[in-house]
Amino acid sequence: MAENCNGNCEECGSSGCSDRKGPGIQKAKPNDASDIKHVIAVISGKGGVGKSMVTGLLADSANARGLKTAILDADITGPSIPRMFGIEERAGYDGKNVVPVKTSNGISTMSINLLLDNATDPVLWRGSLISGAVKQFWTDVAWGDVDCMFVDMPPGTGDVALTVMQSLPVEGIVIVTSPQELVGMIVSKAVKMAEMMNIPVLGIVENLSYFKCPDCGKIHEIFGKSSVDSVAADFGIPVTVRLPIDPEMSALCDKGEAHKLKVQDIEDKFDALTEEILK
């Protein structure tokens, strides 16, 4: 991607850019009140693997480094970012643009739940409307100055994933998975989609990887032996992270205190993943 790229291929005169897409697959122009330097998508091949929690951990890791950080919650039908960070207020409006809500530690956040009158109301939309809403989170929200934006994607490789990868200037992908035997096939689908969209996979996070006994310190691989390192080696993924089964982590997310998540065993690994993202 060119150094001064604004994500809008229609205005670009560079014909040799590796990020240039063909006709009909042009990057969406960001909101005029937004200056977003890095966009990272967090994806999973299936639901229930803790993708939103990983998105929160990555955002916290970047935010702790003093970077201006944002989360775009693209999981329209299953938004969880506002609840994780204890956000109860609605998104603002400055007369022209939608204004994101900041978490208690300063992360700019946009989610469909920040626009609903009732956070428990379901979003009964077809795929095209959902994809359009995600695109509007990019074009109609005044994000301001952002060093690193993390996009919390819905599971799978459907409409929204395609919209995000085609319309937003995504620089890299982090894949979240679990230890089950199907991991190789599921990761393979996500990696192949990334390859088709010419976007590098920066790391893979295996959630629910193990349980560490608080009494004796012994490691138990409850859902089977981890294969994340071998899968990463097969696909040339540079960084792997194994997240433990930790009731405290779930409890903090349920209480809206995701910003307090601290996992001593993997903090160094998340630092390495953050470094890979910011290269």
N, C-alpha and C positions, 0 to 999 in steps of 0.2 A: 504494500500500500504506500502511495506517495506520502512524503512527510507532512504536507499541508492538506491532505485529503479531508474533505468535509462530508464524505459518504455519499455525495450526489454525482453519480457517473454521468448524468446528462450534461453537467456543466464542466466536465473534465476534458482536457485536450490530450491526455496521455493515453495513447493506444496500447502501450506495452504494460500497463498495470496488471499485475496478477489477480487483482481483486475485481477487475472490470467484468461485468456480467453482460450477457447477450441482450438483444432487444426484448423488452417486456419483463426484464429482471433487474430493474434499476434500483439502486439504493435510495431509500426515502431520505429526503432532506430533513435534518434535525430541526427542532424548533429554533427560531431566531434568538431566543433567550437562553440557549443551551450551548455549552462548549464542553463536549464530552471527549476525552482523550483516548480511553481504552474501554472496549465493550467485550465482556466475557460471558458466554452462555454456560449455564449449569444444567446438564441434561441427564436423563436416566432412561433406560429401555423399558422399565416397568415402574408402576407406582408403589408407594409404601416403603421406599428404601432410604428415606431421610434426605431427599434432595434439597428441600427448603432449609433444613437445618444446616446442611453443608454450605448453602448459599449464604446463610447468616454468619457462619464461621469465617468464610472467606472475606465477607464484607467487613467483619470485625477486625480481621487480621490486617486488611489494607487500611482501615480507619485508624487502627492503633499505631500505624507508621506515620500518621499525620497526613494521609492522603484524603482528598475530598472524595467521598465514596457514595454510591447510590445503588439502590436495588429496584429493578423493574420487575414486578411480579407478573409474569406472562401466563400464569396458571389461572385463567379466568374462572373456570368452573370449580376450582379447588384452591382458592387463595388462602395462604396461611401466614404469609410474612407479617401482616399487621398484628395478628394475634401473638405471634412469636415475640415481637418487640413491644407489646403492650400499647399499641397505637389505637386510640379510641376516637380521635377527632377525624373529621372528614377533610378531604383535599380542598384546598382553597382555590380562589379564582381572582385574578388581578384585573379583570375587565377585558382581558384579551386571551390569556392563557390559563390553563390549569396549573396550580402550584402544588408540588409534592409536599408530603408531610415528613418532618425529620423525626428520627428516633431520639430517645433520650441521650444517646451519645453522638448525635449529629449526622446520622446516615439518611440521606434523602431517599424517600420511598414512595412508590406509586403502585397501587393495587386496585382492582375493581371494588374491593370491600371499602375503600376510602371514598367511593362515590355512591354507595348504596345507603338508603335510609336505615336499613336493618342489616347488620352483618350476616345474619343467618338466612337472608333471602336467597333462594337459588337463582342462578343465571341460566335461563332456559333459552339459549341461543343456538342457532346452527353454526357450523364451522366457519362460514364466511364472515359472520358478524363477530365471532370471537377473534378471528385473525385481524379483522379491521380494528377492533378495540386495542389490540396489542400494538398495532402500527401507530394508532393515535397516541398511545402512551409515549411514543418517540417523537411524533410530529407536533402534538398539541400541548405537551407538558413543558413548562419552563424550568428545566433542570438546573440552570445556572452553570457554574464552573465545576466540572466533575473530572477528577483524575481517573477514576475507575468505576465503571458501572457493571454490576452483575445482574444477568437476566435469569430469573428463576423460571425455568421452562416447565410446561406440563410434561408428563411422561410420554415416551414414544417418539415416533418420527412422523407425526401427522401434520395437519395444516399449520398449526401455530409454529412448530419447529421450522417448517419450511419458510413461513413468513418472516420469522426472526432472522434466519440465516441469509435470506435473499434481500430483505429490506434494510436491515441494520448492519453497520460496519463491524461485524463480529470478528475479533482478532484471534480468538482461541476458545476452546471448549474444555470444560471439566466434566468428566463422566462420573456419575454416582451409581454404585451397584451394591450387591450383597453377596455373601459367600456361596450361595447355592450353585449346583452344577451347571445350571443354565447360564451362568454368568458369561461364559465364553461366547455363546451365541448372541446374547443380548448386547454385550459390549461390541461384538462384531458388527451388528446392525448400526449402532451409533457411530462407530469409527468409519464405516463405509459411507454413511450419510455425510459425515464431516469431510471425507475425501472428495465426494462428489461435489460438495460446495466449496472445495479448496480452502478449508479452514483447519488449522492444526489442532490436534488433541494435546493439551498441555499436561493433563494429569488424570488419574483415576482414583477415586475415593471409594474404598470398600467399607460400607457401614455395617453395623452389627457383626463385626469381624470376629470378635472374641469377648469373653467375659473374664475379668481379672478379679479373683477372689479377694475381698477386702481383708480377710483374716490371714491367709497364708501367702497371698501374692501369686498363686499359681494361675496360669493362663488356660482357659477352657474354650475350645472352638466349638461352640454349641451348634452352629448351623453347618458344620463341616469344615474341613481343612481349607485354609485360604489358598486361592489360586491367583490372587491379584498380581503378584510379581511376575508369574509366568505369562499371564495374559498381556500384561503391559510390555513384556519383552517381545512377545509375538508381534505386537502392533507398533513397537517402537515408541511407546508412551514414556516420556522422560521421568515423571514423578508419580509415586504411588503413596497413598495414605491409608492406614487401617484404623477405623474408628471403633472403639469398644462399645459393648452394650453397657450403658450407664444410666440407671434410673434417674440420676440427678439431672442429666442433660435433658431428658424428656420433661421432667418436672419444671425446669427453668423455662422451657419453651411454652409449656401450658400456662405458666404464670405470667407470660409476657416479658420475661427477663432474659431473652436470648443473648443480650449484650454481656451477660455475666458468665457465659459459657467458657469454661477453661478446662482443657483436657491435657493434663501435663504430659502424658505419654506421647501425644502427637503434635504438640505445639511446634517442635522443630521441623516436623514434616510439613505442617501448614505454612511455616515460614518459607520452606523450600518451594512449595507450590506457589506462594505469593510472589517469590522472586522470579519464578518461571513466567508467571502472568505479566510481570512488569518489565520483562526484558525488552 
